[in-house]
Amino acid sequence: MAYRKDDFDALNEINREIKEGNFRHVYLLYGEEDYLRQQFTSRLKEAITGGNEMNCTLFQGASADVDEILSTAGTLPFFAERRLIVLDECGFFKKSLPKILELVEKTPDYLYLIFTEKSVESTSRLYKAISKKGLAAKMSTPSESSLQQWTRMQFLAAGKSIEPGAVSLLIEMTGSTMGLLKGEIDKLISYCAGAPVVRYADVQAVSSTVADSTIFTLIDFIGKKNQKRALACYREMLMQNVSASYILTRMEIQFTGILGVMEGRKAGESPDRLAKQLKAAPFQIRKYTEQAVNYTAQNVKEILTSCAVLDEKIKTGRMKDNIAVEMLIIKAIQL
């Protein structure tokens, strides 16, 4: 039976299979929502192998060797019924690989495969083979209402409720990236350990969500060429123990959204269409639109290039993160 379910329909399907212990031999988890891909990969891995790491092999990146994958696939599981191979961001959907295609189409009874990719070619033979043999699940950024429901469920699982206004504020400040949102939820659960209800003021008190709100102000000051106020915002976040690397990441996300709005509006796209294209909530599109008036597209592109360069220097130890971000702010103002 062929399956191709998108978004939460597919996730519900996987949840049911994990609960019942009845698995398909091939899964494709793809899409921009990293948190969902990682979570469902981890859960499937645990359920299929029963936590037996000896019978699970990870192949990662474009350097994954096809012959080694086939050799592993042909090895019987060690004192178990199942062997699992996870193929993470190997790029197999962008090129023709007859051996991988054949492996999917003729998977041995003991073998299970999980492909994870940010993007795939839905017209590729491999994608079609997985859709027919197993389950292709798209991990999209949820709608704002779905995020609110998911957020409330996270608090309920921890024995807490959250005020409606607090849910909206949390999502507005954190954005629609589920990994960041889950981190903020965990902080709030700890912060409100002795309270049954998470309130609006509690969300305001969590430093990194406040930091995201401050980043919005920071980018306003950069656009208005107010270096003194921009650096004051930045240093305030550092004093709140928000890491410079986190600030850099949030700035890059914000400027990417601003550029997307600029290019989309130039092409005549509506706000709703932009939200879908940029995988952003409507409130984020409104923010990007408000801030776009302070920048030119060329300025934003140069800022994003600087973000990438400085991020690489930080990760390779060639520059301290706090100095790198301060340099970025000053350079952005001077453009």
Helices and strands as residue ranges (DSSP letters): E 4-6, H 7-20, E 26-30, H 34-49, G 53-55, E 56-60, H 66-73, E 83-88, G 92-94, H 98-105, E 111-117, H 125-133, E 135-138, H 144-157, E 161-162, H 164-174, H 178-191, E 197-198, H 200-205, H 207-223, H 227-239, H 244-266, H 271-278, H 282-292, H 297-315, H 321-334
